[in-house]
């Protein structure tokens, strides 16, 4: 198996020769639907595979160019490592040429090249003029310094040079490391007689092997992997950048649909509210108003939602933190790219990166809640971990929850946590360091425990101390953390906190009673007189 797995994709206007180019290169006709054959246009995503001169194997995603099917184009573009922007030499730049390039920019595609197709239909002078137009068109984008090649899928002219340049460009692509949970945004679902349900998509993170379990998000159902195919061939495992088919055992075809995500169980949380870093495209033309209905595209999903802005509106060309409230939940991770299209008329208006996959609602009247998103957008790993732990409060977070919120995994997460734990900026209190609490929150909790004891001693000067269980109950009730779900967790946290307070010398723990070290029961004159009288009575009684 190749250690480097790459997905390339086409982009460009309808009838500019994307599918013909893929067929000329691979021998595979990616138009598989009857309607596609009859109308001569690509409607659904098409898939092929290609062997380059170096021997490098790549997956190919062919996307539709018609404006009505841009949502399918977005679904295909989500997994691209490199894009081939296709422009017909006889037509030049057209509306979907522009929109597809904007989408690739928003989705964070970094590498690509431009292909002028149908060169056999134009004169050399015209070809040179279109090439100049393209150079101006891609200026300031990730394609600014990309090669521009002219080919004819009909005659084959220029195809060998295209493959050579493509091979060189792919050698510069950094493959995705197999870290984090396995995720496969589903773009096709079908059943095979005798085998059952099959889902396909591009593996975008982690790895999976035969026999592993996957959960289908956001639905939450679990299935076992009974078969894996990569580019149509049986495989034992799948890695990021692979066009993958998973044969699922224990789940019906009707239970899965495009837009779902097959992922490592427990690795994702579904949410109808997401924090976003949003670029509102200058080409949008008019301001975007608070609570405007939009179409949210992430992975292979399209979900209707409303944008929640900090103010009344955003002007074209501006960048801002926003929230989106969705009609249906999505299962995403921080750092994922997304695209937003207007509800009607439908056109691409912006996109960016997800900052928080499961946030709380941010009110417009509290600008500080929006300002703190700077940490998630621009902060380092330690800052981001600290942010999530501080917001989690007394409950803390499991390491797996920190990973899900921050998209920091495995050894990298351990490296980031080690100095935080050593400095007590982060405190672990459960299951071999699996549940963590922010050091600031832990410090506040200790001060609150001391305050509870101080108040108790003031109100009950003749009582030696407060029972351990009563102190724990008051402490966590005040913190708003009660109930059977958190019972065992707060007991462990409380025991660690009590031990620390005793070690510090601020608290004494005697049998079942807890008191401030400075507290001692002292009797006043009246109480002392009563004590002496009682003592005499007991002595006389023998």
MOTA-V459788 format. One record per pair of residues at least 4 apart in sequence whose C-alpha atoms are under 7 Angstrom apart, sorted by sequence separation. I is the first residue (numbers start at 1). J is the second residue. D is the distance in Angstrom with one decimal. If there is no record, write none. Layout:
BEGIN
<<I,J,D> <I,J,D>>
END
This chain:
BEGIN
<<12,16,6.9> <17,21,6.0> <18,22,6.4> <19,23,6.2> <20,24,6.1> <21,25,6.2> <22,26,5.9> <23,27,4.6> <32,36,6.9> <33,37,6.5> <34,38,6.2> <35,39,5.9> <36,40,5.5> <51,55,5.9> <52,56,5.3> <66,70,6.7> <69,73,6.6> <70,74,6.2> <71,75,6.4> <72,76,6.4> <73,77,6.1> <74,78,6.3> <88,92,5.7> <93,97,5.9> <94,98,6.7> <95,99,6.4> <96,100,5.6> <97,101,6.3> <98,102,6.3> <99,103,6.2> <100,104,6.2> <101,105,6.2> <102,106,6.2> <103,107,6.1> <104,108,6.4> <105,109,5.9> <122,126,6.3> <123,127,6.3> <124,128,6.2> <125,129,6.4> <126,130,6.3> <127,131,6.2> <128,132,6.3> <129,133,6.4> <130,134,6.3> <131,135,6.4> <132,136,6.5> <133,137,6.1> <134,138,6.1> <135,139,6.3> <140,144,5.9> <152,156,5.4> <158,162,6.1> <159,163,6.2> <160,164,6.3> <161,165,6.2> <162,166,5.9> <163,167,6.0> <164,168,6.4> <165,169,6.1> <166,170,6.1> <167,171,6.4> <192,196,5.3> <208,212,6.6> <216,220,5.3> <229,233,5.0> <230,234,6.4> <238,242,6.7> <251,255,6.6> <256,260,6.7> <288,292,7.0> <297,301,5.6> <298,302,6.8> <309,313,6.9> <314,318,6.7> <332,336,6.9> <342,346,5.1> <367,371,6.2> <368,372,6.3> <373,377,6.2> <374,378,5.6> <375,379,4.5> <379,383,5.5> <380,384,6.3> <381,385,6.1> <382,386,6.0> <383,387,6.1> <384,388,6.4> <385,389,6.3> <386,390,6.0> <387,391,6.2> <388,392,6.2> <389,393,6.7> <392,396,5.3> <397,401,5.8> <398,402,6.4> <399,403,6.2> <400,404,6.2> <401,405,6.2> <402,406,5.9> <403,407,5.1> <408,412,6.6> <409,413,5.0> <410,414,6.4> <411,415,6.1> <412,416,6.3> <413,417,6.1> <414,418,6.0> <417,421,6.0> <418,422,6.2> <419,423,6.1> <420,424,6.1> <421,425,6.1> <429,433,6.2> <430,434,5.9> <431,435,6.8> <437,441,6.9> <438,442,6.2> <439,443,6.1> <440,444,6.3> <441,445,6.2> <442,446,6.4> <443,447,6.3> <444,448,6.1> <445,449,6.3> <446,450,6.4> <447,451,6.2> <448,452,6.2> <449,453,6.4> <450,454,6.1> <451,455,6.2> <452,456,6.1> <453,457,6.1> <454,458,6.2> <455,459,6.2> <456,460,5.8> <457,461,5.1> <466,470,6.7> <467,471,6.3> <468,472,6.3> <469,473,6.1> <470,474,6.1> <471,475,6.0> <472,476,6.3> <473,477,5.9> <474,478,6.1> <475,479,6.5> <476,480,6.2> <477,481,5.8> <482,486,6.3> <483,487,6.2> <486,490,6.0> <487,491,6.3> <488,492,6.5> <489,493,6.3> <490,494,5.8> <491,495,6.1> <492,496,6.3> <493,497,6.1> <494,498,6.0> <495,499,6.1> <496,500,6.2> <497,501,6.3> <498,502,6.2> <499,503,6.2> <500,504,6.1> <501,505,6.5> <502,506,6.1> <509,513,5.9> <510,514,6.4> <515,519,6.6> <523,527,5.4> <524,528,5.9> <525,529,6.2> <526,530,6.4> <527,531,6.2> <528,532,6.3> <529,533,6.3> <530,534,6.2> <531,535,6.1> <532,536,6.3> <533,537,6.3> <534,538,6.3> <535,539,6.3> <536,540,6.2> <537,541,6.2> <538,542,6.5> <23,28,4.8> <31,36,5.9> <36,41,5.3> <51,56,5.9> <52,57,6.4> <64,69,6.2> <65,70,6.9> <87,92,5.9> <104,109,5.5> <122,127,6.6> <138,143,5.7> <139,144,4.8> <152,157,5.2> <191,196,5.1> <192,197,6.6> <215,220,5.8> <216,221,5.3> <229,234,4.4> <230,235,6.3> <297,302,4.6> <341,346,6.2> <342,347,5.5> <374,379,7.0> <379,384,6.2> <392,397,6.7> <397,402,6.3> <403,408,5.0> <408,413,5.4> <420,425,5.1> <421,426,5.0> <428,433,4.9> <430,435,5.1> <437,442,6.7> <466,471,6.4> <476,481,5.2> <477,482,6.0> <482,487,7.0> <501,506,5.8> <502,507,4.8> <509,514,4.6> <523,528,5.6> <23,29,5.2> <31,37,6.7> <36,42,5.6> <51,57,4.7> <64,70,6.9> <87,93,6.5> <138,144,5.1> <151,157,5.5> <152,158,6.6> <191,197,4.4> <215,221,5.4> <216,222,6.2> <228,234,5.8> <229,235,5.3> <238,244,6.9> <296,302,5.5> <297,303,6.6> <341,347,5.2> <342,348,6.4> <403,409,5.4> <420,426,5.4> <421,427,5.9> <429,435,6.1> <476,482,6.4> <501,507,5.6> <502,508,5.8> <508,514,5.9> <509,515,6.6> <36,43,6.3> <50,57,5.8> <51,58,6.6> <151,158,4.4> <190,197,6.0> <191,198,5.6> <215,222,4.2> <228,235,5.4> <295,302,6.4> <296,303,5.2> <341,348,4.2> <342,349,6.3> <362,369,6.1> <389,396,6.1> <428,435,5.8> <429,436,6.3> <502,509,7.0> <508,515,5.4> <10,18,6.3> <50,58,5.4> <64,72,6.9> <150,158,6.3> <151,159,5.9> <190,198,5.4> <214,222,5.6> <215,223,6.3> <228,236,6.5> <295,303,5.8> <296,304,6.1> <340,348,6.2> <341,349,5.2> <362,370,6.9> <375,383,6.6> <376,384,5.7> <389,397,6.5> <428,436,4.3> <507,515,5.7> <508,516,6.0> <49,58,5.8> <50,59,6.4> <64,73,5.8> <189,198,5.8> <190,199,6.6> <213,222,6.8> <214,223,5.5> <228,237,6.8> <295,304,4.7> <296,305,6.7> <340,349,6.0> <341,350,6.9> <375,384,6.3> <427,436,5.6> <428,437,6.3> <507,516,4.5> <508,517,5.2> <49,59,4.5> <63,73,5.0> <189,199,4.6> <213,223,5.7> <214,224,6.2> <294,304,5.9> <295,305,6.3> <340,350,5.3> <426,436,6.7> <427,437,5.3> <506,516,6.0> <507,517,4.8> <19,30,6.6> <31,42,6.0> <48,59,6.1> <49,60,5.4> <188,199,5.7> <189,200,6.6> <213,224,4.4> <294,305,5.5> <339,350,6.0> <340,351,5.4> <426,437,5.8> <427,438,6.2> <506,517,5.4> <48,60,5.0> <188,200,5.2> <212,224,5.8> <213,225,6.1> <230,242,6.6> <231,243,5.9> <293,305,5.7> <294,306,5.8> <310,322,6.8> <339,351,4.2> <426,438,4.7> <427,439,5.8> <505,517,6.8> <47,60,5.6> <48,61,6.7> <63,76,6.3> <149,162,6.6> <186,199,6.2> <187,200,6.0> <188,201,6.9> <211,224,6.0> <212,225,5.6> <230,243,5.8> <231,244,6.8> <293,306,4.5> <309,322,5.2> <338,351,5.5> <339,352,6.8> <425,438,6.3> <426,439,4.7> <47,61,4.8> <186,200,5.7> <187,201,5.3> <211,225,5.0> <230,244,4.9> <292,306,5.3> <293,307,6.8> <308,322,5.8> <309,323,6.7> <338,352,5.7> <425,439,4.4> <31,46,6.3> <46,61,5.8> <47,62,6.1> <61,76,6.5> <186,201,5.0> <210,225,5.5> <211,226,5.9> <229,244,5.8> <230,245,6.5> <291,306,5.0> <292,307,5.7> <307,322,6.9> <308,323,5.0> <337,352,5.6> <338,353,6.2> <424,439,5.9> <30,46,4.5> <45,61,6.8> <46,62,4.8> <185,201,5.8> <210,226,6.0> <229,245,5.0> <291,307,4.9> <307,323,6.0> <308,324,5.7> <337,353,4.5> <30,47,5.8> <45,62,5.8> <46,63,6.5> <184,201,5.8> <185,202,6.8> <210,227,6.2> <228,245,5.7> <229,246,6.7> <290,307,6.2> <291,308,5.3> <307,324,4.6> <336,353,5.5> <337,354,6.3> <385,402,6.8> <30,48,6.8> <45,63,5.1> <184,202,5.8> <210,228,6.8> <228,246,4.9> <290,308,5.5> <306,324,5.6> <307,325,6.5> <335,353,5.4> <336,354,5.4> <45,64,6.6> <184,203,4.6> <227,246,5.9> <228,247,6.3> <290,309,5.2> <305,324,6.4> <306,325,5.3> <335,354,5.2> <28,48,6.2> <44,64,6.4> <183,203,5.9> <184,204,6.1> <227,247,4.7> <305,325,5.3> <306,326,6.5> <334,354,5.0> <335,355,6.3> <43,64,5.3> <183,204,5.8> <225,246,6.6> <226,247,5.5> <305,326,4.0> <334,355,5.0> <355,376,5.9> <385,406,6.7> <26,48,7.0> <42,64,4.7> <183,205,5.4> <225,247,5.9> <226,248,6.0> <290,312,5.2> <304,326,6.0> <305,327,5.6> <334,356,5.4> <355,377,6.5> <384,406,6.6> <472,494,6.5> <26,49,6.7> <182,205,5.2> <183,206,6.7> <225,248,5.1> <226,249,6.1> <289,312,5.9> <290,313,5.6> <303,326,6.7> <304,327,5.9> <334,357,5.9> <26,50,5.7> <181,205,6.3> <182,206,3.9> <224,248,5.7> <225,249,6.2> <289,313,4.2> <303,327,6.9> <333,357,5.6> <180,205,6.3> <181,206,4.8> <182,207,5.1> <223,248,5.8> <224,249,5.1> <288,313,5.3> <289,314,6.5> <303,328,6.5> <332,357,5.9> <15,41,6.8> <43,69,6.2> <179,205,6.2> <180,206,5.0> <182,208,6.3> <210,236,5.6> <223,249,5.5> <224,250,6.7> <287,313,6.1> <288,314,5.0> <449,475,6.2> <45,72,6.5> <77,104,6.9> <82,109,6.6> <89,116,5.3> <178,205,5.6> <179,206,4.7> <209,236,5.7> <210,237,6.3> <223,250,5.3> <287,314,5.3> <288,315,6.5> <44,72,6.4> <81,109,6.4> <83,111,6.6> <84,112,5.6> <85,113,6.3> <86,114,6.0> <87,115,6.2> <88,116,5.5> <89,117,5.7> <90,118,7.0> <178,206,4.3> <209,237,4.2> <223,251,6.0> <287,315,4.5> <67,96,6.6> <78,107,6.6> <80,109,7.0> <82,111,4.9> <83,112,4.6> <84,113,5.2> <85,114,4.8> <86,115,5.0> <87,116,5.0> <88,117,4.8> <89,118,5.8> <178,207,5.9> <208,237,5.4> <209,238,6.6> <286,315,6.8> <287,316,6.0> <81,111,7.0> <82,112,4.9> <83,113,6.7> <84,114,5.7> <85,115,6.1> <86,116,6.1> <87,117,6.1> <88,118,5.9> <89,119,5.8> <113,143,6.5> <207,237,7.0> <208,238,5.4> <286,316,6.3> <45,76,6.5> <65,96,6.5> <84,115,6.8> <86,117,6.8> <90,121,6.7> <111,142,6.6> <112,143,6.2> <119,150,6.1> <207,238,5.6> <285,316,6.3> <30,62,7.0> <90,122,6.1> <110,142,5.7> <114,146,6.9> <119,151,5.7> <120,152,6.0> <207,239,4.8> <284,316,5.9> <89,122,6.9> <113,146,5.0> <114,147,6.2> <115,148,5.8> <116,149,5.9> <117,150,6.0> <118,151,6.5> <119,152,5.4> <206,239,6.4> <283,316,7.0> <112,146,6.4> <113,147,5.3> <114,148,4.7> <115,149,4.9> <116,150,4.4> <117,151,5.1> <118,152,4.9> <205,239,7.0> <206,240,6.5> <282,316,4.4> <382,416,6.2> <113,148,6.3> <114,149,6.3> <115,150,5.7> <116,151,6.1> <117,152,5.5> <118,153,6.9> <205,240,4.9> <281,316,5.6> <282,317,3.9> <381,416,6.9> <399,434,5.4> <203,239,6.2> <204,240,4.6> <280,316,5.5> <281,317,5.0> <398,434,5.3> <399,435,6.2> <203,240,4.7> <204,241,6.0> <280,317,5.4> <398,435,4.2> <89,127,6.3> <92,130,6.0> <203,241,5.7> <280,318,5.5> <397,435,5.4> <398,436,6.2> <202,241,6.3> <203,242,5.5> <279,318,6.1> <280,319,6.1> <298,337,6.8> <396,435,6.4> <397,436,5.4> <202,242,5.6> <203,243,6.6> <259,299,6.8> <279,319,4.4> <298,338,4.7> <396,436,5.3> <397,437,6.7> <89,130,6.7> <202,243,4.6> <203,244,6.4> <259,300,4.5> <260,301,6.9> <278,319,5.6> <279,320,6.6> <297,338,5.7> <298,339,6.7> <396,437,4.4> <201,243,5.9> <202,244,5.8> <218,260,6.5> <258,300,6.4> <259,301,3.6> <278,320,5.4> <297,339,5.1> <19,62,6.4> <201,244,5.6> <217,260,5.6> <258,301,6.6> <259,302,6.9> <277,320,6.1> <278,321,5.9> <296,339,6.2> <297,340,6.1> <394,437,6.7> <18,62,6.9> <200,244,5.6> <201,245,6.7> <216,260,6.4> <217,261,5.1> <277,321,4.7> <278,322,6.6> <296,340,4.8> <468,512,5.7> <200,245,4.3> <216,261,5.6> <217,262,6.4> <276,321,5.7> <277,322,6.5> <295,340,5.6> <296,341,6.6> <467,512,5.6> <468,513,5.6> <199,245,5.6> <200,246,6.3> <216,262,4.7> <276,322,5.3> <294,340,6.6> <295,341,5.0> <467,513,4.5> <468,514,5.8> <198,245,6.5> <199,246,5.4> <215,262,5.7> <216,263,6.5> <275,322,6.1> <276,323,5.8> <294,341,5.9> <295,342,6.0> <394,441,6.5> <466,513,5.4> <467,514,6.0> <198,246,5.5> <199,247,6.7> <214,262,5.9> <215,263,5.4> <275,323,4.6> <294,342,4.8> <295,343,5.7> <357,405,6.6> <389,437,6.0> <390,438,5.4> <393,441,6.1> <465,513,5.3> <466,514,5.3> <198,247,4.5> <214,263,5.3> <215,264,6.2> <274,323,5.6> <275,324,6.8> <294,343,4.5> <356,405,6.5> <389,438,5.3> <465,514,5.2> <466,515,6.4> <8,58,6.9> <14,64,7.0> <197,247,5.8> <198,248,6.0> <214,264,5.1> <215,265,5.0> <273,323,6.8> <274,324,5.6> <293,343,5.8> <465,515,4.7> <7,58,5.8> <8,59,6.2> <9,60,5.5> <10,61,6.5> <14,65,4.0> <196,247,7.0> <197,248,5.5> <214,265,5.5> <273,324,5.7> <390,441,6.6> <446,497,6.7> <6,58,5.2> <7,59,4.7> <8,60,5.0> <9,61,4.5> <10,62,5.3> <11,63,6.4> <13,65,4.6> <14,66,4.9> <218,270,5.3> <273,325,4.8> <386,438,6.7> <5,58,6.5> <6,59,6.4> <7,60,5.9> <8,61,6.3> <9,62,5.8> <10,63,6.0> <12,65,5.8> <13,66,6.7> <272,325,5.7> <273,326,6.3> <311,364,6.8> <197,251,6.9> <272,326,4.8> <310,364,5.2> <197,252,6.0> <272,327,6.7> <197,253,5.2> <272,328,6.0> <464,520,6.9> <272,329,4.3> <464,521,6.1> <271,329,4.8> <272,330,6.4> <463,521,6.8> <270,329,5.5> <271,330,5.6> <462,521,5.3> <270,330,5.3> <271,331,6.5> <461,521,6.4> <178,239,6.1> <270,331,4.5> <178,240,6.0> <191,253,6.3> <269,331,5.7> <430,492,6.7> <453,515,6.4> <190,253,6.3> <268,331,5.9> <429,492,6.6> <453,516,6.5> <176,240,5.9> <189,253,6.7> <268,332,6.8> <429,493,5.7> <176,241,6.8> <284,349,5.4> <189,256,6.9> <9,77,6.8> <18,86,6.2> <189,257,6.3> <281,349,5.5> <280,349,6.0> <281,350,5.1> <16,86,6.6> <188,258,5.9> <280,350,4.6> <9,80,5.9> <16,87,5.8> <17,88,6.8> <187,258,4.8> <279,350,5.4> <280,351,7.0> <333,404,6.5> <334,405,6.3> <7,79,6.9> <8,80,5.5> <11,83,6.8> <16,88,4.7> <186,258,5.1> <187,259,6.6> <278,350,6.8> <279,351,5.5> <333,405,6.7> <334,406,6.0> <7,80,5.2> <8,81,5.9> <9,82,6.5> <10,83,5.7> <11,84,6.2> <12,85,5.7> <186,259,5.7> <278,351,5.4> <279,352,6.0> <334,407,5.9> <7,81,5.4> <8,82,4.8> <9,83,4.9> <10,84,4.8> <11,85,4.8> <12,86,5.1> <185,259,6.4> <186,260,5.5> <278,352,5.0> <333,407,6.5> <6,81,6.2> <7,82,6.7> <8,83,5.6> <9,84,6.0> <10,85,6.0> <11,86,5.9> <12,87,6.3> <185,260,6.0> <186,261,5.7> <277,352,5.6> <10,86,6.8> <185,261,4.4> <186,262,7.0> <277,353,5.4> <184,261,5.5> <185,262,6.4> <276,353,6.0> <277,354,6.3> <183,261,6.5> <184,262,5.1> <276,354,4.7> <277,355,6.5> <183,262,5.7> <184,263,6.3> <275,354,6.1> <276,355,5.3> <183,263,4.4> <275,355,5.4> <13,94,6.2> <182,263,5.1> <183,264,6.9> <275,356,4.9> <13,95,6.9> <181,263,6.7> <182,264,5.3> <274,356,6.1> <275,357,6.6> <13,96,4.5> <181,264,5.5> <274,357,5.2> <12,96,5.9> <13,97,5.0> <274,358,6.0> <275,359,6.5> <12,97,4.5> <273,358,6.6> <274,359,6.1> <181,267,6.2> <273,359,6.6> <271,358,5.8> <12,100,6.0> <11,100,5.9> <17,117,6.4> <52,163,6.6> <53,164,6.9> <218,329,6.5> <218,330,5.9> <54,167,6.9> <187,300,6.0> <218,331,5.6> <185,299,5.6> <186,300,6.4> <217,331,6.1> <52,167,6.2> <185,300,5.7> <79,202,5.9> <79,204,6.6> <24,153,5.7> <21,153,5.5> <20,153,6.2> <268,404,6.6> <267,404,6.5> <6,175,6.8> <5,175,6.6> <4,175,6.0> <49,231,6.3> <59,242,6.9> <59,243,6.1> <78,299,5.8> <75,299,6.2> <75,300,4.3> <108,337,6.9> <180,409,5.5> <107,337,5.2> <179,409,6.9> <107,338,6.2> <106,339,6.7> <7,241,5.7> <6,241,5.1> <7,242,6.9> <5,241,5.1> <6,242,6.8> <103,339,7.0> <5,242,5.9> <106,351,5.4> <107,352,7.0> <106,352,5.6> <99,348,6.9>>
END
